[in-house]
């Protein structure tokens, strides 16, 4: 059931109707392009379909974007910005153990994909199937728009538990982000973005916790072993 797709297209078209055709905004074109790139990826996405679905003339599209590459980069940047804004709204609650704070952050991360499932396709496509000609730009965009703010947040958490050990701080920040990136890239790629069920996302929580405890304490630790 393409619940999200149809709902979002309806919203985008309502927005289009509020704008005169001579003043179609760049943001509106990006909004219409999100479902196309999310569903089909960069390779199969069509500017013609974007124009048809959004009732946008090609002239207006090319007025704001030189080509498909530029529009795709704008769509990816928009998805990273929304994800980062969501993560920055996370309120850190310090528990007895650092893994509990990390799990809170992970669940907050999962909440974003439940609210904005269309961005799953954008995230996966730009990470796993980036156009060769855009790889360097996508890597730089991800680093500056998403990774840097996330590192600062994770560093604040680690600093609270290990204030004196600078080397350990750096290691834990890197490990958490790597673990988050790996589990998300693998896990999100298996989700049907048009399925309103969140069961698969929920099923990823114990898996992430198991991997997190293994990374923090080793596979032989009782806290990790009891989850296997």
C-alpha positions in Angstrom: 0.0 0.0 0.0 1.6 3.2 -1.1 0.3 5.2 1.8 3.2 7.6 2.3 3.7 8.2 -1.4 0.1 9.2 -2.2 -0.2 11.3 0.9 3.0 13.2 0.3 2.2 13.9 -3.4 -1.2 15.2 -2.3 0.5 17.6 0.2 3.0 18.7 -2.4 0.3 19.4 -5.0 -1.7 21.4 -2.5 1.4 23.5 -1.9 1.8 23.9 -5.6 -1.7 25.2 -5.9 -1.0 27.9 -3.3 1.9 29.2 -5.5 1.4 30.8 -8.8 3.0 28.9 -11.7 5.3 31.9 -12.3 6.6 31.7 -8.8 7.3 28.0 -8.2 9.9 27.8 -5.5 13.1 25.8 -5.4 11.9 24.2 -2.2 8.7 23.0 -3.8 10.6 21.3 -6.7 12.8 19.6 -4.1 9.8 18.4 -2.2 8.3 16.9 -5.4 11.6 15.3 -6.3 12.0 13.5 -3.0 9.5 10.6 -3.7 10.9 10.1 -7.2 14.5 9.8 -6.0 13.5 7.8 -2.9 11.5 5.2 -4.9 13.7 4.9 -8.0 17.2 6.1 -6.9 19.4 8.4 -8.9 19.8 6.1 -11.9 16.1 5.5 -12.6 14.7 8.8 -11.5 13.2 10.9 -14.2 13.0 14.7 -14.4 10.0 14.2 -16.7 8.1 12.3 -14.0 9.0 15.0 -11.5 7.6 17.7 -13.7 4.4 15.7 -14.4 3.8 14.7 -10.7 4.5 18.3 -9.6 2.8 20.0 -12.5 6.0 21.9 -13.1 7.2 23.1 -16.5 10.6 22.0 -17.5 11.5 25.7 -17.9 10.8 26.3 -14.2 12.7 23.2 -13.2 15.8 24.2 -15.2 15.5 27.8 -13.9 16.3 26.5 -10.5 18.5 23.5 -11.3 20.9 23.1 -14.1 20.5 19.3 -14.4 19.5 16.1 -12.7 22.8 16.1 -10.7 22.2 19.4 -9.1 18.6 18.5 -8.2 19.7 15.2 -6.7 22.4 16.9 -4.6 19.8 19.3 -3.3 17.4 16.5 -2.4 20.2 14.6 -0.5 21.2 17.8 1.3 17.6 18.4 2.3 17.4 14.9 3.8 20.6 15.3 5.8 19.5 18.7 7.1 16.2 17.3 8.3 17.9 14.3 9.9 20.4 16.6 11.6 17.7 19.0 12.8 15.9 16.0 14.3 19.0 14.7 16.1 19.8 18.1 17.5 16.4 18.1 19.2 17.5 15.1 21.2 17.5 15.8 24.9 20.4 13.9 26.6 19.4 12.2 29.8 22.4 10.8 31.5 21.8 7.3 32.9 24.0 5.2 35.1 25.6 3.5 32.1 26.7 5.0 28.8 25.0 2.3 26.7 21.6 3.5 28.0 22.2 7.0 26.7 23.4 5.6 23.4 20.2 3.5 23.1 18.1 6.6 23.8 19.9 8.3 20.9 19.5 5.3 18.7 15.7 5.2 19.3 15.5 8.9 18.6 17.3 8.2 15.3 14.8 5.5 14.5 11.9 7.8 15.3 13.1 10.1 12.4 12.7 7.2 9.8 9.2 6.4 11.2 8.1 10.1 10.7 9.8 10.6 7.3 10.0 7.2 5.6 10.5 8.7 2.1 14.0 9.9 3.2 15.0 6.2 3.7 15.4 5.8 0.0 17.4 9.0 -0.3 19.7 8.0 2.5 20.3 4.4 1.2 20.8 5.4 -2.5 23.3 8.2 -1.7 25.3 5.8 0.6 25.2 2.5 -1.3 24.7 3.6 -4.9 26.2 7.1 -5.3 26.6 8.4 -8.8 30.4 8.2 -9.6 30.5 11.8 -10.8 28.9 13.0 -7.5 30.7 10.8 -4.9 33.2 13.4 -3.7 30.4 16.0 -3.3 28.2 13.6 -1.5 30.9 12.6 0.9 31.7 16.2 1.7 28.0 17.0 2.1 27.5 14.1 4.5 30.6 15.0 6.5 29.7 18.7 6.9 25.9 18.6 7.2 25.5 15.4 9.2 28.6 13.8 10.6 30.2 16.8 12.3 27.1 17.8 14.3 26.5 14.1 15.3 30.1 13.8 16.4 29.7 16.8 18.7 26.6 15.3 20.3 28.2 11.9 20.8 31.3 13.5 22.2 29.2 15.3 24.8 27.8 12.0 25.9 31.2 10.3 26.1 32.8 13.2 27.9 30.3 12.9 30.7 31.3 9.3 31.4 35.0 9.4 30.6 36.1 13.0 31.2 39.8 12.3 31.6 40.5 9.7 28.9 40.8 11.7 25.7 42.0 8.7 23.7 39.0 6.6 24.8 36.6 9.5 24.0 37.8 9.6 20.4 37.6 5.8 20.1 34.0 5.6 21.4 32.8 8.5 19.3 34.1 6.8 16.2 32.8 3.4 17.1 29.3 4.6 17.9 29.0 6.5 14.6 30.4 3.6 12.6 28.0 1.2 14.3 25.1 3.6 13.7 26.0 4.0 10.1 26.5 0.3 9.5 23.3 -1.0 11.1 21.3 1.8 9.5 22.7 1.3 6.0 22.1 -2.5 6.2 18.8 -2.3 8.1 17.1 0.6 6.3 17.8 -1.0 2.9 15.4 -3.8 3.7 12.5 -1.5 4.5 9.6 -0.9 2.1 9.2 2.8 2.3 5.5 2.5 1.4 4.7 0.1 4.2 3.2 2.0 7.1 4.3 -0.7 9.5 7.2 0.1 11.8 7.8 -3.4 12.9 11.1 -3.9 11.0 12.5 -0.7 12.5 11.5 -1.8 16.0 13.2 -5.2 15.4 16.5 -3.4 14.8 16.6 -2.0 18.4 17.7 -5.3 20.1 20.2 -6.0 17.3 21.8 -2.6 17.7 21.9 -3.0 21.5 23.6 -6.4 21.1 26.3 -4.9 18.8 26.7 -1.9 21.0 27.3 -3.9 24.2 29.7 -6.2 22.3 31.7 -3.1 21.1 31.7 -1.5 24.5 32.5 -4.6 26.7 33.4 -7.5 24.4 31.5 -10.5 23.3 32.4 -12.4 26.5 30.7 -9.9 28.8 27.5 -11.1 30.4 25.6 -8.0 29.3 26.3 -8.8 25.7 26.0 -12.6 26.0 22.5 -12.4 27.5 21.2 -10.8 24.3 22.4 -13.6 22.0 
